[in-house]
Amino acid sequence: MADRIQKVLANAGLASRREVERWLKQGRIVVNGLPAKLGDQLSGGEKVLLDGKPVRATAAGSNRRYHRIYYKPVGQITSRRDPEGRPTVFSSLKPPRHGRWVSVGRLDINTSGLLLLTSDGDLAHRLMHPSFEIEREYAVRLLGELSPVQLRALQSGVELDDGTASFDRVRRDGGSGSNIWYRITMHEGRNREIRRVFDALGLAVSRLIRVRYGAIELGKLRRGESRSLTPDEAAALYKAVDLPPP
């Protein structure tokens, strides 16, 4: 049975559907000697090249999916390649047996904490899609304390260059003096959004750690460590985005 090329390649763990669509528009995918395009379908017998290199993908895909949680340290980037030669999270992780890791969202180079990785591109795409409103929770250390006015602004909305940003919940979480910790819960993940929001309020973020993504918590992992998700954790992710577990 044939299926859309972006779905087949995502299910094979090559990337999210969104990223595969970008590859198609950039002309990076060739099928049977011809540039592939959006709407093309694969049945499993085609010769598929990505950037001139063969990729293995069938319409049925592999029934086995792999899911991992990684404690990303500061200093690593979430891109697969970096022209500046900086370390990436993918260079620190052993690849899955089938397909390759797709990161569920990104953490910038100065942000640490929980990073979800999966070989199921369709799952990754849904977990990142705004329509499912998957909660993210962060531990934020500020150089200063939020005033009541600033706290209300965080929950009612702060104007940024790319629109209004607000947090679902904000609570103090310890610290004293010029180093105060807060827990921030939100359900979107625009580029550097938390840092930009606090910057707009005149407060600097000195440390930012993602501690939860949906039902998955960072727990007792140490920086640079990773582990496989339990079957129950993986099932919770699929349920959150209305997908049946493979």
Secondary structure as GFF3:
##gff-version 3
##sequence-region A 1 246
A	DSSP	beta_strand	3	4	.	.	.	ID=ss1
A	DSSP	alpha_helix	5	11	.	.	.	ID=ss2
A	DSSP	alpha_helix	17	25	.	.	.	ID=ss3
A	DSSP	beta_strand	29	31	.	.	.	ID=ss4
A	DSSP	beta_strand	34	35	.	.	.	ID=ss5
A	DSSP	beta_strand	41	42	.	.	.	ID=ss6
A	DSSP	beta_strand	48	50	.	.	.	ID=ss7
A	DSSP	beta_strand	53	54	.	.	.	ID=ss8
A	DSSP	beta_strand	67	72	.	.	.	ID=ss9
A	DSSP	three_ten_helix	89	92	.	.	.	ID=ss10
A	DSSP	beta_strand	102	103	.	.	.	ID=ss11
A	DSSP	beta_strand	112	118	.	.	.	ID=ss12
A	DSSP	alpha_helix	121	128	.	.	.	ID=ss13
A	DSSP	three_ten_helix	130	132	.	.	.	ID=ss14
A	DSSP	beta_strand	136	142	.	.	.	ID=ss15
A	DSSP	alpha_helix	148	156	.	.	.	ID=ss16
A	DSSP	beta_strand	158	160	.	.	.	ID=ss17
A	DSSP	beta_strand	163	165	.	.	.	ID=ss18
A	DSSP	beta_strand	169	176	.	.	.	ID=ss19
A	DSSP	beta_strand	179	186	.	.	.	ID=ss20
A	DSSP	alpha_helix	193	200	.	.	.	ID=ss21
A	DSSP	beta_strand	205	213	.	.	.	ID=ss22
A	DSSP	beta_strand	216	217	.	.	.	ID=ss23
A	DSSP	beta_strand	226	228	.	.	.	ID=ss24
A	DSSP	alpha_helix	231	240	.	.	.	ID=ss25
###
